[in-house]
């Protein structure tokens, strides 16, 4: 079974604002190691501070380049993945800990 990392789109966008290079490099390293990177869009297109649908789509395109798939409505209930968002794993933890340490922080179903 392929290992997956699921990033919440809004949280990823916020993290990139402060840790862009390090976060992009870490995501690239995980992709190179064979992980599938999924961008989770549970509430639809990002809308924070955008005034038009075109700006929201621009944000989505910028984030989409970091991932292998986009899950609108969030990943399926049966998906086995490590979810990286403000409720599970912080960007600092993601950058500091290896995969096994991240798994120890959360229960992966």
N, C-alpha and C positions, 0 to 999 in steps of 0.2 A: 504494500500500500504506500502510495506517495505521501510524503510529509508535506503538510500545508501550513502556511502562515497566513492568517486572515487579519488584514488591517482595516480598522474603521476609517472611512474616508475623511471625516471631519477631524478626527484625532491625528491622522497622519498628516493632513495639511497643516495643522497647528504645530506638530513636532518639526516638520520641515522648515517652518519659519525660524526656528532657533537652532536646529541641528542638521541643516540640509546636507552637507557633504558627508558627514559621518553616517547619517542614517541611510542615504543613498548607497554608500559603499557597503554597509552591512547588509542591506537588502540584496544588492548585487552578489555579495559573497554567498548568501543563502541560496539564491537562484543558481549560482554556479555549482553549488553542492547538491543540486537536484531537488530543492524544495519548490513547490508550487506557491506562488505569491498571489493572493486573492485580495481585491479591494472590495470591502463590504459597504454597500450603500443602503442601509436599513430604512432610511427615510426618504429615499429618492436622491435627486441631485443636491450637491452641497449648495446651501443658500445663504450662509453667513456673510453679510456685508456685500453681497452681489445685488445689483439693482435690475439686471436683465437676465433672461434665460441664456443669452449668448455668453455672458460672463460665467454663469454656472457651468455651461458646456466647456468653456475654456479651462476652468478649474479641473473638470473631470478628465479632459484630454491630458493635462499636465500630470495628473496622478496616474493615469492609465499606462503611461510609459514605464512605470515602475513594476507593473504587475502582469501576471499571465491571464487573469480572468477578473471580471467584475461581477459581483453578486448583488443584484438589486433585490431589496427586501431581506438582505442578509443571507448567509450560507444556509443550506438546507439542514434540517434537524439531524439528518444522518451523517453529516460531514464530520470527519475526524480531523481536527485542526487545532492549532494553537492560535487563540484569538488575542490580538494586540490592540487594546483600546484603553480608555481611561479607567475602566472597571477591572481589567485583568492584569495587564503588564504595561508599565509606563515606558516611554521612549528611553529614559535613562537606564532602566532595567534591561531593555532590549539591547542597548549598546554595550552594557557592562557584563551581562551574563551569557554563558553559552546555552545551547539548546536544552541540554539536560537540566541545567539550573532553572531555565525558564519554565520547563515542565513541572519542576518541583514547586513553583509558585502557584500554579493553577492545576486544577484537575481537568485533564483532557478526556472527553467522553468518546 
